[in-house]
């Protein structure tokens, strides 16, 4: 099944389903995406200059006093959480030292974190430090990359100090300069799509859809190349195995499995590409690429904290 949408965000009714098929899990939505950076100030400025995405909620009192962080709204009631951490014992600092800057984790909101953690323990999945953390942003528990294809999954439940998506920002443009309407998907580069889909379903009850097989010629080889795991808030996780000279293929060869790109939906790709070209940004393939599902333009990760950014404008619905 191919998802065909117009130039506005995907309709909620497509994603109006119980997120987890496992009745022991109480997952609600993708809440945020964690990004590890070397310099928070520089990265936030780069996001604003290139994509018109402004940062908010700057903090310097997290991570035992050894962390700066900020947020960037993406629409979809979802945000980027940018973290600069210099504590050698911290998870995010270890990621930075081992893999460099980039997308490090996804946080899935739940309304019963104790029940979710109990379920994971019962099926033998280890939780970081085997406990739920009462943090400023909520009650948190972490499943590490050795259980999943190259990413950490954070389960988070709101508490009295949690930061929530501003009500006044709902439905408002997320970019001051581009025609971005929100996060469309988050790319996950994997070695084995089938196994990765099975892990997400086994651990969290998250069902993969739009599973596609075949080689670059369209011949069915029986090898699974991509799949989507949809979230309730108008976005999805896109699992891809790519052996070509694409940004995803290059990511797999250089860094191994992990979160490799952000895909931001726009309602005017031509105008956005024109503006970014004027800023001197190079695009994969030289510019706009046509595909079955829409038009896209991809900016290389060397332009922004190790993150590939794809701008995509789907074709109008039939």
N, C-alpha and C positions, 0 to 999 in steps of 0.2 A: 504494500500500500504506500503510495506516495502522498505526502502532505502537500497540498497546493493551497496557498493562501494569497490574499491580496496584498496591498501595500500598507495595510494597517496591521497592528499586532494580531496574532492568531486568536481566533474567537475562543472565549472561555469554555463554551459548551463542548468543544473538542476535548478539552482536558478536564472536564467535570466527571471524575471517576475516583474511586478509592485508590489512593496512591500506591499503597502496598497490598499485594494479594494475600500476604500473610496476616491473618487476623490477630496474631500476637504482636504486631508492630502497629504503631499509631502515628505514622509519618504524615506530614501535612503538605510541605512544599520545599523547594530549594530556597533556602534563606539567603545564603551568601557564598561567595567564592573567595578563598584566601590566596593572596599574592605575597610572596616573599621578595623584598627588594633590598638593595644595598643602601640607597639613599631615599628616604621617604619624600623629602621636599622636592628633589629633582624629579622623581617619578610622577608625583602629583602635578607638577608644573607641565610635564611632558604630556600627560593625559589631557590636560586642559588646552594646551597649545595645539595639539594634533587633532583631538576629537571633540573639543568643547565640553568635556566631562569634568565638572568641578568637584573638588574634594570637600568633605565636611567632617565634623566631629573629630578634629585632631586631638590626640591624647599623648601625654608624655609620662603617665603614671602607671602604665601597665607593665606586665612581665617583670615584676619585682624591681621596677625602676630601670630596667635595661631594654626598653622597647618604646618605639614611637609607632603610632598607627593612625589610620584615617579611613574614611569610607567614600565610595563613589556610587551614587545611585544609578541603577541600570533600568529603571522601570520594573514591571513584573513583581513589585514588592520584593525585589532582590537587589543586592548590592555587592560591590567589590570591597573586600577588607584588605587593605594594604598594610603590611607589617615590616618594620625595620627592627631587627632584634640582634643584640650583640652578646647575649648570654650563651656561652659555649655549651651549656647543658640543655638549652631549650630545643624543642622539636624543630621550630622554624629556622633557627640558626644552623642546626645540623643539616637541614635541607639546603640552605644557602651554601654552606661549605662544600657539600657533596655534589650538588647538582647545579648550583648557580641560581640566579634570579628566575622567577617564573610563577606559574600557577601551581599551588601546593595542595589545597584541599577544597572540598565542598562541604557546606554545612546544611544539613537537612533538619528542618524544624519538626518537632514532635510534640504531642500534648500528653505523653506518658513516657518519659525517658526511663523511669525505673522499670516499667514493664518491658520496654525495648531492650534494655541492657540485660534484664533477666533472660529474655529469649535468646540473645546472643550467647550468653554464658551456657545456656542449656544445650545449644548446638555446637559448643566447643570453640567459639570465636573469642579470642582474647581481647580485652578492653585495656587501653593504656592505664597502667597502674591499678587496674581492676577496680576502678571507682568512678563515680560521677563527681565532677568538679563544680562547686558552687561559685561560679565566676561572675564578674560584673555584667557580662553580656547574657548570662543565663546559666542554667544547669547544663553542663557539657560532658560528653563522653566521646572517646576517640577510638576508631578502628584504623589500624595502621596499614601501610602499603603492602606488607607481607601477606595480607589477607585479600588484597585487591590489586588490580593492574596499575601499580605505580602512583596511587593517590591515597591520601588520608580522607576518611569520611568522619565528619563530626556530627554527632547527634546533639541537638540543642533544644531546650525547653525554656520558654520565657520565665523570668522571675521579676521581682519588684524593681530591679535596677536595669532591666534589659533595655537596649536601644531598639526602637521599632521604626519601621519605615514611616517617614513623615506623612501624615494624612493630607497635608496641603500639596505634597508632591505627586500624589496619585493622579494619573491621567495627564500630567504636565510633560512637556518635552524634556528629555534628559540631557540633550546637548545644546549648547549656546550657539554653535556654529554649523553643525551638520544636521541632517534630517533624520537622525537616529530616533527610533520609536521604542527601542528596548532590546533586551537580550533575547536572541533567538535560540541559540544553543551554545553549549560548551563542548569543545572537542577533546576526546580522550583517545590517544594513540595507544594501540594494544598489539601484542604479538598474536593473540588468538582470540578473535571476537566471540566465537562460540563459548569458550571457557569463561571469558569475562562476563558474558551475559548470564551464564549459569551461576557465577559467584554472586552477582548483584541480586539475582532472584533468591538464591539460597540464604544469603545473609539478611536481606532487607525486604524480600518479597517484591522487588521492583522488576516488572516484566518488560523485556525488550520487545520492540515492535519494528516494523519496516525492515525486517532482516533481508539482506540482499547477498546473493552469491554470484559468482561469475568472475571471469578475468577481464582484462582491459578491452578485449575484443567483443565482450558480451556473451562469450561462450560459458556455459555453466560448468565450472570446474569442481563444484562441491565444496569449495573453500569459502568460508564466511568472511566477507570483506567489511561490512558495516551493519550497524543496527542503531536504533534509537531507544532511549529510555525516557519517556515523557514525564514531566512534573506538572502538577496542577496549575502552576502559575505561568502558563503561556511560554514555556521553554522546555528544552530537553537536553539530555546528555547524548552526544553523538560518538559512538564507539567506532573507530576506524582502524583497519590494518591496510597499510599502503606501502608497496615496495617500489613505487615510482619515484621520480625526482621531484616530488611535491614537497611542500613544507612539512606535511605530516610524515612522509617517508623519511625526510632528512632528520626530523626530530627523533624518530625511532632509531635511526642508525647512530645518531650522536648521543642521545640522552636516555634511550630506552623507553619503556612504557611510562605514560603519565599524561597529565592535562597539558595540551599543546596549544589550544587557541580559543579565543573568544569570537563568537559570531554575533554581530550587532545588526539588527534589522533596520533598514532605512526605507523611507518613502521616496527618495530621489538619489539613486546611486550615481547618476551622471554628474549631478551638481557636487556631491561629496567627493568623488574622484577628482573632479576638476580642482576643487579647493586643495585637496591633499597634494596633488601634482604641483600646484603653485608653491607649496611649502617644500618641494623637492623630495617627496617620498617616493621610493621605488615600489612597484607592484609586481607580485608574482605573475609571470606570463605577460608582463608589460601593461596590464590594465584590466579591463572588465572581461570576465569569462562567462560564457553562456553554458548552462547545464539544463538538465531535464526540469529542474524545479525552480530555476530562477537565474538571476544574474548576480555575480559576486566579484569583489575585488579584494585581494589579500595583501596586507602589509607585512613585511618580514619582521621577525622577532628582534633583530638588531636595532630596530627603531624604538623599542619600548620594553625595557626590563625583561627581556627574554620571552615576550609574549607575542605570538602571531595574532593579528587582529584581522578578521574577515568582515567586510561590509557586504550585506546581502539584501537584495530586493527580489522577493518571490514574484512569479508571474501572477497575474490576476486570476482569480478562480474561474473555472469553466462555467 
